[in-house]
Amino acid sequence: MKMVKVKNFPNRAFAEQSQQSLEAEGIPSMLQSPDVGILGAGSSSSLPQGVNLYVEETHAGKALRC
């Protein structure tokens, strides 16, 4: 299964909030960022590269509507 990036967030807290919303809709996802979570879950510190949210390609359209 191919994963595609659907959004880039300024920090992990926003990315995790969106990830939880997707999971509530039954859409599995994963986060990728250079911080590797070292700032702790729910960190509101902005990251220069941001945090990318990925979903399976087959769920991308639905994920963008959520």
Backbone torsions as a table, in degrees:
resi	resn	phi	psi	omega
1	MET	NA	131.4	-177.9
2	LYS	-89.6	132.9	177.3
3	MET	-98.3	139.3	178.6
4	VAL	-126.9	145.8	178.5
5	LYS	-77.9	127.8	178.6
6	VAL	-107.4	-19.0	-179.5
7	LYS	-166.7	151.5	173.3
8	ASN	-117.4	128.8	-178.6
9	PHE	-110.1	153.1	-179.2
10	PRO	-71.0	-22.4	-179.5
11	ASN	-153.1	167.7	-175.9
12	ARG	-66.0	-34.5	-178.0
13	ALA	-60.6	-47.0	178.5
14	PHE	-65.2	-40.3	-179.6
15	ALA	-64.3	-43.2	179.9
16	GLU	-67.4	-35.6	177.6
17	GLN	-63.6	-44.5	178.1
18	SER	-65.7	-40.1	178.8
19	GLN	-60.6	-41.4	178.4
20	GLN	-64.5	-38.6	177.2
21	SER	-63.3	-41.9	178.7
22	LEU	-64.8	-43.9	180.0
23	GLU	-62.4	-33.9	176.6
24	ALA	-64.7	-26.9	177.8
25	GLU	-90.4	2.9	179.3
26	GLY	81.5	21.6	-179.7
27	ILE	-106.7	109.0	177.6
28	PRO	-69.5	146.1	-179.2
29	SER	-149.3	170.4	175.1
30	MET	-143.3	153.7	178.4
31	LEU	-109.2	147.0	175.9
32	GLN	-139.1	129.4	177.0
33	SER	-156.2	159.5	-179.6
34	PRO	-71.5	-14.3	-177.4
35	ASP	-79.5	-16.0	179.5
36	VAL	50.5	29.0	177.5
37	GLY	76.1	11.3	-176.7
38	ILE	-65.9	-20.0	179.4
39	LEU	-83.9	-3.8	179.5
40	GLY	93.4	153.2	179.7
41	ALA	-61.6	138.1	177.7
42	GLY	75.9	15.8	-179.9
43	SER	-62.9	137.3	179.3
44	SER	-101.4	7.6	177.9
45	SER	-70.5	132.2	177.9
46	SER	-73.8	145.5	178.9
47	LEU	-115.4	136.7	-178.8
48	PRO	-54.2	-40.6	-178.9
49	GLN	-89.9	-12.4	-178.2
50	GLY	75.7	-170.3	-179.7
51	VAL	-125.6	123.3	-178.8
52	ASN	-91.6	139.0	176.7
53	LEU	-109.0	125.6	-179.2
54	TYR	-118.1	144.0	172.8
55	VAL	-133.0	165.8	174.6
56	GLU	-63.3	143.1	-177.2
57	GLU	-52.9	-37.0	-178.5
58	THR	-67.6	-19.0	-179.9
59	HIS	-102.8	0.0	-173.0
60	ALA	-59.0	-46.3	-179.2
61	GLY	-59.8	-45.9	179.7
62	LYS	-66.0	-39.2	-179.6
63	ALA	-63.0	-38.0	-179.6
64	LEU	-69.4	-24.2	178.6
65	ARG	-84.7	-16.4	-178.5
66	CYS	-79.1	NA	NA
